[in-house]
Amino acid sequence: MQPLKFEREAIHRLPGILAELFDDPESGQALVPQGTGDGVDSFMDAGGRRWAIEAKTSSSPGTIASVAGHLQALADEDAIPVLVVPYMTPAGAKAAAARRINWIDLSGNASLRDEGLYVWVQGQPNAFATRGRPASPFAPKSSRVARTMLLDPAHWWRQKDLAQHTDLDRGQVSRVVQRLSDDELLDRDAGQLRPRDPDLLLDAWADDYRFDRHDIVTGHVSGSGMELARELNEQLARAETSHAFTGLPAAWALNPFARFRLVSVYVTGDPRAAADQVGLRRNERGANVQIVGPDDRGVFDGQRDADGLPVVAPVQVYLDLQHLPERAAEAAEHLRGDASLWEPRA
């Protein structure tokens, strides 16, 4: 949606949303400033307060971070700044919370705070979802660009070097870079680029990432934890199957946190063949092993040895942990809190 079109849509729909949020049919009277030069899209009276509305077509964490300073500058005694977007993604909501930004989306969700006021509405579906699968800079092949930059966030890249490093054609790299730039996730300098903030780029990727897009074979092998991971490593190596661990065993190898049962490992080729090589008894119930055929070979970029195991890059481990059981979510935050998540491989 174009910015001007969305601004008109926001002005049209916000009165009804505000009336429902504050249970007040009179809420949502709007005044669109004419030539004030203050950057406010509109003012609205609701809930006994005046709100300074800033409309944006994206809730990318990069956009949220970019607009934060402007919103804070708008705050005064007469109006409370609030960001309005079509739909607030989890990563956008996280970025907004970190910067204490009030927001409403036109899908009916909101987070508003003021003295004596707290409004929190979540769970309303995206009313602006487009049919089909929209182009994403984090689609399986496209995500090679983000992964490459996150392996060494301080490095400046030229697009032609990114194309060579990721084995993507320059046209696709250009399209991915443009999408990331539109979401304000990149810095540019003299034809070179790098992540504006690696945390924001990783959050945006995590919003789009789905572990179940991979080809996953589950089952049971005798053993548990790191002992089982090391045994699987030896068996796959003997079978000359290229592989790298992810999830809980990789998190343990990179930065020990908590004991675990489930072992997840990426393999090249057919994961069913690899499952046969390690004697996997296939079943969902009681499974302690996941043999994973990646949806793109890019998951192996940045692979390294950690505690005697081949593991995927820490950023890939982090993404996968978001979708795994046991204490995987805690392990993800523990791993992310370690500065080595952003350190380039020696």
WOLINKA-V52128 format. One line per field, one symbol per residue. psi: psi as a letter, one per 40 degrees, with the letter a starting at -180 (. if undefined). A space follows every 50 residues. Layout:
psi->???
This chain:
psi->hidddddddddddddddddddefhdeifhihhihfdeeehdiihhifeih hhhhhieifiddddddedddddddhaedihihhhidhhidddddddddef hiihieeeiihhhihehhhhhiehiheehiiahihheeidddedddddde dgeehhiidddddddefiidddddddddddddefeiiihfeiiihdhddd dddddddehhdeeihhhiahihiiadddddddddddddefhhihiaaddd ddddghdiiidhhhhiiiahdddddddefhhhidhehehhhhhieiedde heiihhfeihiiiddddddddeeiabfdddddddddehdedehih.
